């Protein structure tokens, strides 16, 4: 299989990924609007996954389609959006299946299913469920120069089989899931198994690898968005790796894995920032019995204030969350007490509200 070196960049990125993942998955307090975050991630993932391949449907129209509303756009553009949304639904099914199986097995059928969903109603059915039967090349649209020549069609089944066997032979404790996903993406991109839809299929399968290996990080990230926003670099790095060796499985993937790990590190850093706004002392996890508690937007802002200043009074709460009644604020505070997050000191209007585990002021 392709080899790579563990460079300082990769080490730094993996360190960031692991640190962010720990915070995101173990944070005792989460925003009640996490569901909205996830819905937004789906829209962004579908939009950027297709935009990276030339789909020009605007973001707002993509959102309408995913929400089941009517959208204005070309027939193919609309179909590509619908198709990739169906890919994400399929990945959810695979993740649920993987959660029930102690030894999940990767299969070529999963790859073929993703591709079938990607190109549904775009190419003939006979081309959607099989590997390509002809040689293809990618050319520079301006010069006509061949910029990418994947292996002959006759070799495709062999290469895909090698990839699947390699994945199934990995031991999770010895090989990081992020490396497995990144290598799978590169190999599928360069093998180019299909007539059309290879990029989306490869990225979809890379997500499948992460999800199946229980590395979904609550599905709050979008690799597709990172790749699309840095598309020039994305394609440049892939091309750079192609030149390291004529044989696909002998190539040096170091540069690609530096970029791939950076993509996940950047995305999870963004998510961590959202979660950390309401992170509290580790001891609160024990108070809550290891459960994650959802907070409303108002409660998030109250907790942030208490974390900064150690406590809050009603008059301070009214400044933090204006335009709501005293009764509404009191209900928010009492709910936090009921959930075991806050404790009340004193009574009447002079009462002070503190975290069950008090933090130092200014910490």
C-alpha positions in Angstrom: 0.0 0.0 0.0 1.1 3.7 -0.4 3.5 4.8 2.3 3.9 8.1 4.1 6.0 9.8 6.7 4.7 11.1 10.1 5.8 14.7 9.7 5.6 17.4 12.2 2.6 18.8 10.3 0.7 15.5 10.5 1.6 15.1 14.2 0.3 18.6 14.9 -2.9 18.1 12.9 -3.6 14.7 14.6 -2.9 16.2 18.0 -5.4 19.0 17.2 -8.0 16.5 15.9 -7.8 14.3 19.0 -7.9 17.3 21.4 -10.9 18.8 19.6 -12.7 15.4 19.4 -12.3 14.9 23.1 -13.8 18.3 23.9 -16.7 17.9 21.4 -17.7 14.4 22.4 -17.4 14.7 26.1 -18.6 18.3 26.7 -21.2 18.1 29.5 -23.1 21.1 28.1 -24.3 21.3 24.5 -26.4 23.9 22.8 -30.1 22.9 22.3 -29.7 24.1 18.8 -27.1 21.3 18.0 -29.8 19.7 15.8 -29.9 23.0 13.7 -26.0 22.8 13.5 -26.3 19.3 12.1 -28.9 20.3 9.6 -26.8 23.2 8.5 -23.8 20.9 8.1 -25.8 18.6 5.8 -26.7 21.6 3.6 -23.1 22.8 3.5 -21.7 19.4 2.8 -24.0 18.7 -0.1 -23.5 22.2 -1.5 -19.7 22.1 -1.4 -19.5 18.5 -2.5 -21.3 19.3 -5.7 -19.9 22.8 -6.1 -16.4 21.3 -6.0 -17.3 19.3 -9.1 -18.8 22.3 -11.0 -22.4 22.5 -9.8 -23.4 26.2 -9.9 -26.7 25.9 -8.0 -26.6 28.7 -5.3 -26.4 27.8 -1.6 -29.9 29.1 -0.8 -31.4 27.0 -3.6 -29.5 24.0 -2.3 -30.9 24.6 1.1 -34.5 24.8 -0.3 -34.0 21.4 -2.0 -32.7 19.7 1.1 -35.6 21.1 3.1 -38.1 19.7 0.6 -39.0 23.0 -0.9 -39.1 24.0 -4.6 -35.8 25.3 -5.9 -34.9 27.0 -9.1 -32.0 25.5 -11.1 -31.0 23.3 -14.0 -32.3 19.7 -14.1 -28.8 18.2 -13.7 -27.8 20.6 -11.0 -30.9 19.8 -9.0 -30.5 16.1 -9.4 -26.8 16.2 -8.2 -28.0 17.9 -5.0 -30.7 15.4 -4.4 -28.2 12.6 -5.1 -25.6 13.6 -2.7 -28.2 14.2 0.0 -29.1 10.5 -0.5 -25.5 9.6 -0.1 -25.4 11.2 3.3 -28.6 9.3 4.3 -26.9 6.0 3.2 -23.8 6.9 5.3 -26.1 7.3 8.3 -27.5 3.8 7.6 -23.9 2.4 7.4 -23.0 4.0 10.7 -26.0 2.5 12.4 -25.1 -0.9 11.0 -21.4 -0.5 12.1 -22.6 0.3 15.6 -24.3 -3.1 15.8 -21.4 -5.1 14.4 -18.3 -5.6 16.6 -16.3 -6.3 13.4 -17.6 -4.2 10.6 -16.6 -5.4 7.2 -16.0 -3.0 4.2 -17.4 -4.3 0.9 -17.1 -3.3 -2.7 -20.9 -3.1 -2.7 -20.8 -0.1 -0.4 -18.6 1.7 -2.8 -20.9 0.8 -5.7 -23.9 1.9 -3.8 -22.4 5.3 -3.1 -21.6 5.7 -6.8 -25.1 4.6 -7.8 -26.6 7.3 -5.6 -24.2 9.9 -6.8 -25.0 9.5 -10.5 -28.7 8.4 -10.2 -30.7 9.8 -13.2 -27.5 11.5 -14.5 -25.8 8.6 -16.4 -27.3 5.4 -17.8 -28.0 2.7 -15.2 -25.6 0.3 -16.9 -22.8 2.7 -16.2 -24.0 3.5 -12.7 -23.5 0.1 -11.1 -20.3 -1.1 -12.7 -16.7 0.0 -13.0 -15.7 1.8 -16.2 -14.9 -0.3 -19.2 -12.8 2.2 -21.1 -9.7 4.3 -20.6 -10.4 7.9 -19.5 -8.1 11.0 -19.3 -8.5 14.4 -17.9 -7.3 17.3 -20.0 -6.6 21.0 -19.5 -9.5 22.7 -21.0 -7.3 25.5 -22.4 -4.3 23.7 -23.7 -5.7 20.2 -24.3 -2.8 18.7 -22.3 -3.5 15.5 -20.5 -3.2 16.3 -16.8 -4.4 13.0 -15.3 -4.4 9.5 -16.7 -5.9 6.9 -14.3 -5.0 3.2 -14.7 -6.5 1.1 -17.5 -10.1 -0.1 -17.0 -9.0 -3.7 -16.8 -7.0 -3.0 -13.7 -9.7 -1.2 -11.8 -11.4 -4.2 -10.1 -8.0 -5.4 -8.9 -7.1 -2.0 -7.4 -10.5 -1.6 -5.7 -10.3 -5.1 -4.3 -6.8 -4.4 -2.9 -8.1 -1.2 -1.2 -11.1 -3.1 0.4 -8.9 -5.9 1.6 -6.4 -3.5 3.0 -9.1 -1.7 5.0 -10.5 -4.9 6.4 -7.0 -5.9 7.4 -6.3 -2.8 9.5 -6.2 -3.0 13.3 -7.8 0.2 14.7 -5.5 0.3 17.6 -2.5 0.4 15.3 -3.7 2.6 12.4 -5.5 5.9 13.0 -9.0 6.2 11.3 -8.1 9.5 9.8 -5.2 8.0 7.9 -7.5 5.2 6.7 -10.0 7.7 5.4 -7.5 9.9 3.8 -5.7 7.1 2.0 -9.0 5.7 0.8 -10.0 9.0 -0.6 -6.7 9.4 -2.5 -6.7 5.8 -3.9 -10.3 6.1 -5.1 -9.6 9.4 -6.7 -6.6 8.2 -8.6 -8.0 4.7 -9.5 -11.0 6.6 -10.9 -13.2 3.5 -11.0 -16.1 5.0 -12.8 -17.0 7.0 -15.9 -18.4 9.8 -13.9 -18.9 10.9 -10.2 -15.5 9.7 -9.0 -14.7 12.7 -6.8 -18.0 12.7 -4.9 -17.9 8.9 -4.6 -14.4 9.0 -3.2 -15.2 11.7 -0.6 -18.4 9.9 0.3 -16.5 6.6 0.9 -13.9 8.5 3.0 -16.7 9.7 5.2 -18.0 6.1 5.4 -14.6 4.9 6.6 -14.6 7.6 9.4 -18.2 6.8 10.4 -17.7 3.0 10.3 -14.6 3.4 12.5 -16.7 5.4 15.0 -15.0 8.6 14.2 -18.0 10.8 13.2 -17.4 13.4 16.0 -21.2 14.0 16.2 -21.3 14.8 12.5 -20.6 18.5 13.1 -17.9 18.9 10.4 -17.7 19.0 6.6 -14.5 18.0 4.9 -16.2 18.8 1.6 -16.5 22.5 2.6 -12.8 22.7 3.4 -11.9 21.0 0.1 -14.1 23.3 -1.9 -12.9 26.5 -0.2 -9.3 25.4 -1.0 -10.0 23.6 -4.2 -6.9 24.8 -6.0 -4.7 23.4 -3.3 -6.8 20.3 -3.0 -6.2 19.3 -6.7 -2.6 20.5 -6.6 -1.7 18.2 -3.7 -3.5 15.2 -5.4 -1.5 15.9 -8.6 1.7 16.2 -6.6 1.2 12.7 -5.1 0.4 11.2 -8.5 4.0 12.1 -9.6 5.8 10.4 -6.7 5.7 6.9 -8.3 4.2 5.3 -11.4 2.7 2.5 -9.4 -0.4 3.6 -7.4 0.3 1.5 -4.3 3.9 2.7 -4.2 3.2 6.4 -4.0 4.3 8.7 -1.2 1.1 10.1 0.4 2.8 12.4 2.9 1.8 15.7 1.3 -1.8 14.5 0.8 -2.1 13.3 4.4 -0.7 16.6 5.6 -3.5 18.4 3.7 -6.2 15.8 4.7 -5.4 15.9 8.4 -5.4 19.7 8.2 -8.9 19.7 6.7 -10.3 17.7 9.7 -8.2 19.6 12.2 -9.5 22.9 10.9 -13.1 21.8 10.8 -13.0 20.4 14.3 -11.3 23.5 15.7 -14.3 25.5 14.4 -16.7 23.1 16.1 -14.7 23.1 19.3 -15.0 26.9 19.4 -18.8 26.6 19.4 -18.8 23.9 22.1 -16.2 25.6 24.2 -18.2 28.7 24.6 -20.2 26.8 27.1 -17.7 24.3 28.4 -17.4 24.1 32.2 -15.2 22.4 34.8 -14.4 18.8 34.1 -15.9 18.0 37.6 -19.3 18.9 36.3 -19.3 15.7 34.2 -19.4 13.8 37.5 -22.2 16.0 38.8 -24.3 15.3 35.7 -23.5 11.6 35.8 -21.7 11.7 32.4 -24.8 13.0 30.6 -24.8 15.8 28.1 -27.3 18.5 28.8 -28.8 20.7 26.2 -29.1 24.4 26.8 -31.2 27.1 25.1 -29.5 30.1 23.6 -30.3 32.3 26.6 -29.0 29.6 29.0 -25.8 29.4 27.0 -25.2 33.1 27.5 -25.9 32.9 31.2 -23.5 30.1 31.7 -20.8 31.9 29.7 -21.2 34.9 32.1 -21.0 32.7 35.2 -17.9 31.0 33.8 -16.2 34.4 33.4 -17.3 36.0 36.7 -18.1 33.1 39.0 -21.7 34.0 39.6 -24.7 35.9 38.4 -27.6 37.9 39.9 -30.9 38.7 38.4 -30.0 42.3 37.6 -26.9 41.0 35.8 -28.9 38.3 34.0 -31.2 41.0 32.7 -28.3 42.8 31.1 -27.0 39.6 29.6 -30.3 38.6 28.2 -32.4 41.7 27.6 -35.9 42.0 26.1 -37.3 39.1 28.1 -39.4 39.2 31.3 -38.1 38.5 34.8 -40.3 35.5 34.9 -38.7 34.0 31.7 -35.2 34.6 33.1 -36.2 33.0 36.4 -37.5 30.0 34.6 -34.2 29.7 32.7 -32.2 29.8 36.0 -34.5 27.4 37.8 -34.3 25.0 34.9 -30.5 25.1 35.2 -30.8 24.3 38.9 -33.2 21.5 38.1 -30.7 20.0 35.6 -28.0 20.1 38.3 -25.9 22.7 36.6 -26.4 25.7 39.0 -27.0 26.2 42.7 -28.7 29.1 44.3 -27.3 31.0 47.2 -29.5 33.3 49.2 -33.2 34.2 48.5 -35.5 36.8 47.0 -34.1 39.3 44.5 -30.6 39.3 46.0 -30.1 35.6 45.3 -26.8 34.6 43.6 -26.5 31.8 41.1 -23.3 29.8 40.9 -22.2 26.6 39.1 -22.6 23.5 41.1 -18.8 23.2 40.7 -17.5 26.7 41.3 -14.8 28.0 39.1 -12.3 30.7 40.0 -13.3 34.2 38.9 -11.7 35.1 35.6 -10.6 31.6 34.8 
